[in-house]
Amino acid sequence: MLERAMILVLSLSMIEASIHTHPFARFEKTNIIDYKCDKSWIIEIFETRNIYNCGLKCNEFADCRRFLFCETKSKCKLYLDGTDCILRGDATGCHCFKKLISCNGTKITCPWGFYGDNCEHIAKDCEDANSRGMTSHQSVVTRIKPLEAPAFDVWCWLKIPTSVTILNRYQQCSTEDFNRTLQEYEQGFGIVPWDNWLGFDKTLQVINSQKSLKLHVHFTANDWKKCSIYYNDFNLGNASTQYRFQTTSNYETDSRPTCGDSITGSNNTLDLRGRPFSTYDQDETSNGCAAQFGGGWWFADHPNCTDGFLTAKEYSENFWKNSFWGPNMKNKL
């Protein structure tokens, strides 16, 4: 799922430590990242002077997968998902822990994406995770391991139909520079899920594990008005084609208003189907579109380049400079 929210809708070393609570839980100490903002799903915030109380409370909540304890503020935060903690500024006296496993009676809780009596297995994709009983009313950071790839984190919607986010941008959390090389777009960058590009290497692993895919572009404006658009039979070419964009049909919308088509050439927009992905160092157009727009995208070989562009740099007075999605949204972003 390609999303943007306007909303558009990691320092401690990775060392292992354990906090033993009753009945049983094991936690690993993780990183604290100085970042612009934190949009994590918070379960509870409470005051305590003891880190062990934090661990005990996290173990009481089966949905708690991570906690942040700051002794200088005597405060504990419990989170629904994630590995590392976000904290702006001074993190002195703060500690982040991820729950590796907990057992409360007969119920075993694993990090999202893990399963088994000892949380030893990893789901191959979001659909596999959901089929193994992992469900959430919110999208959550989930570890997956496609059959022929190392494990990595994605943002999963663990309901039917399941989905995975490949691009996510938030106005207030946009600090990533998307004007990057093709190699960086292949590897991926940013922090899942706030302001990130999953990367073609990972995205192709997800695509190759599915029989049929639908691309969902979703916008949430500053006034919380939403719109959606879907592209059926979505696929990407491999590296030899520079990740050509493929969809066999136009779009359909759900109950939300339509954002308008900016990919298939309807409504007099440029048709991007079959076009390779361009970056400033690997531009597949005759007009230097990636350099013009300041980010990687599937550009048409046309002077106007595209009618939809979601990887521009943040511009504080006008959301993202040059970012737009037409025709319906062009004057709203």
N, C-alpha and C positions, 0 to 999 in steps of 0.2 A: 504494500500500500504506500503510495507516494503521497505524503501529506505536507501541508504547510499551514501554520496557524499564525495569526497576527496578534494576539498570538499568532501564524499564517495560516491545530489542531486539530591522574585524578588527584609537611607531607611525610607521612610516615611510610616506611618501606613495607613491602608485603611480607610480613613475618607471621608465623602461625602462633596463635595463643588460644587457650581454651578457658571457658568459664563453665564450671560444672554446676548446674542447677538441678532442682528436684521437680519432676522425676528425672529428666535427663535432657541435656542440650549440649551441643558443641558449637563454638563460634570461632571464627578466624578473624584476626585483626587485619584490617584493610586500610586503604589510603584515605586521606582527607585532601580534597582538591579545592584550591582557591578559584572560585568561578563566580560569574556575574550574578547568577540567581539559581535557586533550587526549586524545581517543580515536582519533587518526589511526592508520592502518595504517603501522607503521614497518618498513622493510626492513632497515636496519642502522644502528647507532650506532658511531662510531669516533673516535679522537682524532687531531687534526691541527691544526697551527698556521697552515695556509694555506687560504684559501677556495677557491683553484683546485683543490686536492686534493679538496675537496668536490664541485666541479663535475665533475672527471674521474671520480670514483667514481660519481656519479649517471648520467653518460653510459655507464659500463660496464654498468649495470643498465638493460635496456630497460624494466623495470617502474617505475623511479624517475621520478616526475613532479614532485618538489619536494624541496628540501633546506633545512635550517636550520643555519647556521654561527654559533657563538658563540666569538669570539676570546679572550674573557676566561677561558673554560673549555676552550679548545682542543678543542672537540667539534663533530662533524658528525652530523646526523640525516638519513637518507634516507627519503622517504615514498612510498607507493604512489599517492596521489592528492592533490587539493586545490590551492588557490591561496595562501591566507594561512597563516601559522604561528601556533600558539597557544603562549603562554609566560606563565606566571603571574609577576607582579612585574617586577623590573628587567630590561629588555631591552637595556641598554647593551652595545654591542659585538656584538650579534647581528644577523644578516642572513638574510632569507628570499628564496628564489628559486624560481620556477616554471619548469619546462622547457617551452619553446614548441615545440621540435622537436629531434630528434636523428637522426643517420644513422650507423649502425654497420655498415659494409659495404653490403649491399643492403637492410637493414631500416631503415625510417623509423618513429620513435616520436613520436606526437602526444599532447597532453593528452587525457584521456578525453572522448569526444564529438566530437573533431576528426578529420578524415581528409583524404586528398589528398596529392599529392606534396610540397606545402608546408604541409600541415595547414590548408588554406584553407577547407575546408568543415566544417559542423557538422551532426550528426545531428538529425533532427526530433524524435526521442523515444528512449527506452531500447531499444525493439524495433528501431528503425532502426540504432542504434549496434551492437547485437548482430549484426544481419544483415550488417554491414560488417566483421565479424571481431573486434569488441571483446568480450572475455570476461574474467571474473574470478571467482575462487572466493569473493570477498568483495563486498559492496555497496560501490560507489565513488562519489565525487563526480564527476558527469558534466555537461558543458555540452551543453544541447540547444537547438534553435531550431525550435519549431513553425512551420508555414507562415505564420501571420499574427501572429507575436509576436516581440519581441526575444529574444535568447538569454539563458538563465539556467541556474543550477546546480541539479541535483537529485541525490538519492541513488538510484542505479540498481543493481538486481540484474541483472547482465549475463549471465544464464544463461537457459535455456528452462524455464518461461516467464519473460520479463522482467517487472520491476515497478519502480515509482517510489514513494518514500515521501512522504506528504503531512503526516504528523505523526510526530515522533520525540521521545521524552522519556527522559532518563536521570536516575535519582535523584541520583547524585553530581555531575551536571553541570547540574542544573536551576537556572538563574538568571533565565530569562525570565518576565516577568509576562504571563500569558495572559488577564488580565481587561482586554481591550482593546476599542476601538471596532470597529464593523462595517467601516469603511474600512480599518483596520489588518489585520483578518482577510482582507480582499480583497487587499491588497497583499502580505501575508506578513511574517513577522518571525522573528528568531532566526538562528542560525548553522547552515547545512547542514553536517553532518547531526545535530549533537548535541542541540540543544534548540530545535526550530523548527517553525513552521507554514508550509507552502509558500505558501499564499495562494490564494484562490478564482480570482483572475485567471489565475494560472499553472496551477492544477489543471484549470480548464475547458479551457485550451489542450491539455493532455495528454489529457483525456477526449475532446475533440472529434476527436482524431486516431486514436482507436481504435474498432473495430467493436463489441467486447464487452469488458467489464471485470468483474473480480471484486475485491471489497474484502477485504483480508486484515488482520485484527486479530491482533497477535502480542504476547504477554507473555513476559518472562523475569524470574523472581523472583530475589531476592537469593541464594537457594540454587541458582540456575541451572536450576531446573525451568521448563519451557516449556509454553505452551499456545497454540493457534491457533483461529481461527474465520474462515470465509469467507462472504461474502454475494455471491450470484450476480447478474449483470445490474445492477451498481452504476452509478448515474448521479447527477448533480446538476442541479437547475434553474439557470436563469440569474439575473442580478441582480434581475430583475423579480419573481421568485418568492422572493427571498431564499434562494436556493441550497437549495431543497427536496431532502431526502434521498430517494433512490429505489432500491429493490431489489425484484425481482419474486419472490424466493423466500426461504426461510429460510436455513439455513446448512448447510455440510458441513465436515468436518474431515479433516485428513490423519492421519498416523500419530501425531501428538502428541495429548495429552489435549485435550478441548474446554474452552474458557474459559466456555462458556455464552452464550446469546443475550441481548443487551440492546438489540436494535433492532426486531425484527419482531413482538414481542408474544407469542412462545411462552413457556411456563413461567410464565404469569401475569405477565410483565413488560409494561411500557408499550410500545405500538407507536409507533415514531418515523417510520415510512414516510410520506412526504408532508408531513412537518413542515419548516417553514422554520428557518433558522439564526438564533439569537437572541444578541444581545450586550446589555450593560447599557444602551446608548444606542439600540438597535433591538430591543426585546424583543417577540416575537410570541406571548407567552403572556399569560394573565390573572392570573398568579401571580408575576410578577417573577422568573422562574427564573434568568436570567443573573446578576442581582444577588445572589440567594440563594446560588448556587453559586460565584460569583466567576470565571466564565470563559464564553467563547462555546461554544455547543453546539446540537444539534438537540433541543429540549425538547418534550415533549408538553404540550398545554394541559390540565394536570392538576395538582392540588396537590402531587403527589410529583415532578413534572417529568420524571424519567428514572430508568432503572435502570442506566445506563451513562454515565460522565462522565470524560473524560481530559484536561481542560484546567485543572485546579485549580492553586492555588499550592503550591509546595513547603512541606512542613511537616516539620521535621527529626525529630521524635519519632514521627511516624506516616506516613512517606512523604509523599504529597501529601494535604493536608487535603481531605477530601470526595471524593477521587478513588476511583472504584470501577468495577467491571464485574461485574454479577451475571448469573445467580445463583451460578454456581460459584466466581467469584473475589471476591465481595463481602467475604468475611471474611478474605481473604488479602492485600489491598493496603493 
